[in-house]
């Protein structure tokens, strides 16, 4: 199959893998059996028969890199900055993320992660303890705010375990610029709530309203594509799996008499791309999406949409295109079915393959079910 890449996001991230790995991954994709009845809304999503769909076209937030930090904000004004291992550093394992909510008070959260067994319990910044004791590497409230303020004007940061032993350092190169970017994007520049770009103004930063997607509550009877239909879908999607790899599609009842079909179509070293189709009594057709998914080229969805390492659960279709096997770069997406097309309800990205497995939210929507 043609190699599909998500332009400007994962242009250098995809890899090719072995047939053995492809077979193991594809074999794990199985079709659910029997009717599916889900009268209630999926967890975390509200039922609202009166809600109006915003019909918003997804516009992804920008992601910027300053030195050893990457930062981005979503359309709801939530921002996150993530530390990166310095260029050429293959030994480091310690990373940190700082998230800030929009508006006031604009809560700050800190998360420190390692790839070994060590757990960060405290940090020192320019040799001084800041922020108190972390729980599972996480700090919130005043402790997190104190760390964010301190790293804006510091040169060194060190994490320590529960016994006080140093477990690693986090580069602060670019941290001040990333914090200033958040101040600007959240409308805090020149106000008392800014971290770096402080001023005397006490105006409340705006909190953009999230677009609303009115999605169907999934349920009904799962349809099963025939062998002839699978062959036709394979040809339409230009699938190319190694011989012996199971192409059994994953299917799910998505409501309104429709069945979503995820057809295993191509593989890489750590990615399985599946083509998306929708079945009903009239036959099978490519699923429509309102945003580019998977590794599809260009800025608009192609004739056949794909997800990578996809799954459908609780009424949400997910895609996670990994840039490297350790998962320190890539794109994760979620889609919901509105009765006509799959709508992007969330997207997160990390486009720097430099040790941090966190992903930065760049799009969110509020999903209500009917």
C-alpha positions in Angstrom: 0.0 0.0 0.0 1.1 3.6 -0.6 3.0 5.0 2.4 0.8 7.6 4.0 2.2 10.4 6.2 0.6 13.1 8.1 2.2 16.2 6.6 3.7 18.7 9.0 3.1 16.5 12.0 4.7 13.1 11.5 6.7 13.6 8.3 9.8 12.0 9.7 8.3 9.7 12.3 6.9 6.6 10.5 8.9 3.4 10.3 8.6 0.0 8.6 8.5 -3.3 10.5 8.7 -7.0 10.3 6.0 -9.4 9.0 6.2 -11.2 12.4 5.3 -8.1 14.3 2.6 -7.2 11.7 1.1 -10.6 12.1 1.0 -10.4 15.9 -0.5 -7.0 15.9 -3.1 -7.7 13.2 -4.1 -11.0 14.9 -5.1 -9.1 18.0 -7.9 -7.3 16.0 -11.0 -9.4 16.4 -14.7 -8.8 15.6 -17.1 -8.5 18.5 -19.9 -11.0 18.5 -23.6 -10.6 18.8 -25.9 -7.6 19.3 -24.7 -4.6 21.3 -27.1 -2.6 23.4 -25.9 0.6 25.0 -28.8 2.7 26.1 -26.8 5.0 28.3 -24.2 7.6 27.2 -20.6 6.4 27.3 -18.7 7.3 30.4 -17.8 11.0 30.7 -20.2 12.1 28.0 -23.6 13.6 28.7 -27.0 12.8 27.2 -28.8 16.0 26.0 -31.7 15.7 23.6 -31.8 19.5 23.2 -28.1 20.2 22.5 -27.2 22.0 19.3 -24.2 20.8 17.3 -21.7 23.5 16.7 -20.7 22.0 13.3 -17.2 23.4 14.0 -14.4 22.5 11.6 -11.4 21.3 13.6 -8.6 23.8 13.7 -5.6 22.4 15.5 -3.6 24.5 17.9 0.0 25.2 17.0 2.9 23.4 18.7 6.2 25.3 19.2 9.6 24.2 20.4 11.9 26.5 22.3 15.3 24.9 23.2 14.6 21.8 25.2 10.8 22.5 25.7 7.8 21.9 23.4 4.6 23.9 24.1 1.1 24.1 22.7 -2.5 25.1 23.5 -5.8 23.7 22.4 -8.9 25.5 21.1 -10.3 25.6 24.7 -7.3 27.6 26.0 -5.7 24.8 27.9 -1.9 24.8 27.5 0.9 22.3 28.1 4.6 22.5 27.9 6.8 19.4 27.9 10.5 19.1 28.6 12.7 17.3 26.0 16.0 15.5 26.4 18.8 17.7 25.0 19.8 17.0 21.4 22.0 13.9 21.3 21.2 12.8 24.8 20.5 9.1 24.7 21.1 8.4 28.4 18.6 10.7 30.0 15.3 9.3 31.3 13.8 12.3 33.3 11.1 14.5 31.8 8.5 16.9 33.0 5.3 18.5 31.8 3.6 21.7 33.0 -0.1 22.2 32.2 -2.2 25.3 32.9 -5.9 25.7 32.8 -7.5 28.7 31.0 -9.1 31.6 32.9 -8.8 32.2 36.6 -7.4 30.8 38.8 -5.7 29.0 36.0 -4.6 25.9 37.9 -1.0 24.7 37.3 -0.1 21.0 37.4 3.4 19.4 37.3 4.2 15.8 36.3 7.7 14.4 36.4 8.3 11.0 34.8 11.3 8.6 34.5 11.8 5.5 32.4 13.3 3.6 35.2 12.0 2.6 38.7 13.0 5.9 40.4 10.2 8.2 41.5 10.6 11.9 41.8 9.5 13.1 45.2 11.0 16.6 45.2 12.9 19.1 43.0 15.6 21.6 43.6 15.9 24.6 41.3 19.3 26.4 41.2 20.1 24.4 44.3 17.0 25.4 46.3 14.1 23.0 47.2 11.0 24.3 45.5 7.4 23.0 45.5 7.4 20.6 48.5 6.8 16.8 48.2 5.5 15.2 45.0 3.0 12.3 45.0 3.8 9.8 42.2 5.8 12.5 40.5 2.9 15.0 40.5 2.4 18.4 42.1 -0.7 20.7 42.0 -1.8 23.9 43.6 0.6 26.3 45.1 3.5 23.8 44.9 3.1 23.4 41.1 2.7 27.2 40.6 5.9 27.8 42.6 7.9 25.4 40.3 6.5 27.1 37.2 7.5 30.5 38.5 10.9 29.3 39.6 11.9 27.7 36.3 11.2 30.8 34.4 14.3 32.5 35.7 16.5 29.5 36.6 19.4 27.6 35.0 19.3 24.2 36.6 16.7 21.8 37.9 17.3 18.5 39.7 14.8 15.8 40.8 15.3 13.8 43.9 13.8 10.6 45.2 12.1 10.0 48.6 15.5 9.6 50.3 16.9 12.9 48.9 19.1 11.2 46.3 19.5 12.9 43.0 17.8 10.9 40.2 18.4 13.3 37.2 18.3 16.8 35.8 15.8 18.5 33.5 17.1 21.1 31.1 15.5 24.6 31.5 16.8 25.8 28.2 13.7 27.4 26.6 11.4 27.0 29.6 11.0 30.7 30.1 10.0 31.2 26.4 7.5 28.3 26.6 5.9 29.9 29.7 5.8 33.2 28.0 4.0 31.5 25.0 1.4 30.2 27.4 0.9 33.6 29.0 0.3 35.1 25.5 -2.0 32.3 24.2 -4.1 32.4 27.4 -4.5 36.2 27.3 -2.5 36.7 30.5 0.4 38.9 29.1 0.4 42.1 31.1 -1.8 40.7 33.9 -1.2 39.6 37.4 -2.0 36.0 36.6 0.9 35.7 34.1 3.9 33.5 35.0 6.5 35.4 33.0 4.8 38.3 31.1 3.5 39.8 34.4 1.8 43.2 34.5 -0.6 45.1 36.7 -3.8 44.4 34.9 -6.3 42.3 36.8 -8.5 41.5 33.8 -9.8 37.9 33.6 -8.3 36.0 30.8 -10.9 34.6 28.3 -11.9 31.0 28.4 -13.0 29.9 24.9 -16.2 27.8 24.7 -15.6 24.3 23.4 -17.5 23.3 20.3 -20.3 20.8 20.7 -20.6 17.5 18.9 -23.9 15.8 19.1 -23.1 12.1 18.6 -25.2 9.0 18.5 -25.3 6.6 21.4 -23.7 3.5 20.0 -25.7 0.3 19.9 -27.7 -2.1 17.7 -26.8 -5.3 15.9 -23.3 -5.6 14.5 -23.2 -6.4 10.8 -20.6 -8.8 9.4 -19.0 -8.1 6.1 -19.0 -10.9 3.6 -15.7 -12.2 2.1 -16.6 -10.4 -1.2 -17.2 -7.2 0.7 -13.8 -7.5 2.5 -12.1 -8.1 -0.8 -13.8 -5.0 -2.3 -12.8 -2.9 0.8 -9.2 -4.1 0.5 -9.0 -3.1 -3.1 -10.6 0.3 -2.5 -8.2 1.1 0.3 -5.2 -0.3 -1.6 -4.3 -2.5 1.3 -1.0 -4.4 1.3 -0.5 -6.7 4.3 2.2 -9.5 4.3 1.0 -13.0 3.4 -0.4 -14.8 6.4 -1.4 -11.7 8.3 -5.0 -11.9 9.6 -7.2 -9.3 7.9 -10.3 -10.0 10.0 -11.9 -6.6 10.4 -13.0 -5.2 13.8 -16.6 -4.2 13.7 -18.8 -2.2 16.1 -22.4 -1.1 16.1 -22.3 2.7 16.2 -26.0 3.5 16.2 -28.6 4.4 13.6 -28.4 0.9 12.1 -24.8 1.5 11.1 -21.7 -0.7 11.7 -18.2 0.6 11.7 -15.7 -1.6 10.0 -11.9 -1.3 10.8 -10.1 -3.3 8.1 -6.4 -4.0 8.9 -4.6 -2.6 5.9 -0.9 -1.9 6.3 1.8 -2.2 8.9 5.0 -0.6 10.1 7.4 -1.5 12.9 5.0 -0.4 15.6 1.9 0.8 13.7 -1.1 -1.0 12.2 -3.2 1.1 9.9 -6.8 0.2 9.4 -9.1 1.5 6.7 -12.5 2.7 7.9 -15.8 1.8 6.3 -19.5 2.0 7.4 -22.0 -0.8 6.7 -25.8 -0.8 6.7 -28.5 -2.6 4.8 -27.6 -0.7 1.6 -24.0 -2.0 1.6 -20.5 -0.8 2.5 -19.0 2.7 1.9 -15.9 4.5 3.1 -16.4 6.3 6.4 -16.3 10.0 6.2 -14.2 12.1 8.7 -14.1 15.8 9.4 -10.3 15.8 9.9 -7.2 14.1 8.6 -6.7 10.8 10.5 -3.8 8.4 10.8 -0.9 9.0 8.4 -3.1 10.4 5.6 -1.3 12.9 3.4 -2.5 16.6 3.0 -4.8 18.9 4.9 -8.1 17.2 4.0 -9.4 13.7 4.5 -8.7 11.2 1.7 -11.2 9.0 -0.1 -10.6 6.3 2.4 -9.9 7.3 6.0 -7.5 5.4 8.2 -6.7 5.0 11.9 -3.4 3.8 13.3 -3.4 1.2 16.2 -7.1 2.0 16.3 -9.8 0.8 18.7 -13.5 1.5 19.3 -14.7 1.5 22.9 -17.4 3.3 24.8 -18.6 5.0 21.6 -15.2 6.5 20.8 -12.9 5.6 17.9 -9.2 6.1 18.8 -6.1 6.3 16.8 -2.5 6.4 18.0 0.2 6.8 15.4 3.5 6.2 17.1 6.6 7.9 15.7 9.0 5.5 17.6 8.6 2.3 19.5 9.2 3.9 22.9 6.2 6.2 22.3 8.0 9.5 22.8 6.4 11.1 19.7 3.3 10.7 17.6 -0.3 11.7 17.3 -3.4 10.4 19.2 -6.9 11.2 18.1 -10.5 10.4 19.1 -13.6 10.4 16.9 -17.3 10.0 17.5 -20.1 9.1 15.1 -22.8 11.8 14.6 -24.9 9.7 12.3 -23.3 10.9 9.1 -19.5 11.1 9.7 -16.8 10.5 12.3 -16.1 13.8 14.0 -12.8 14.7 15.7 -13.4 15.0 19.4 -9.8 15.3 20.6 -6.3 15.4 19.3 -2.9 15.4 21.0 0.6 15.5 19.5 4.2 15.2 20.4 6.3 15.9 17.2 9.7 15.9 18.9 11.2 12.4 19.3 13.3 13.4 22.3 12.3 11.2 25.3 9.0 12.7 26.5 6.0 10.4 26.2 3.5 13.1 27.0 1.3 14.4 24.3 0.1 18.0 24.0 -3.6 18.6 23.4 -4.3 20.7 20.3 -8.1 20.1 19.8 -11.0 19.4 22.1 -14.8 19.2 21.6 -17.6 18.6 24.1 -19.5 15.4 23.2 -23.2 15.0 24.0 -25.2 11.9 23.1 -28.6 11.4 21.7 
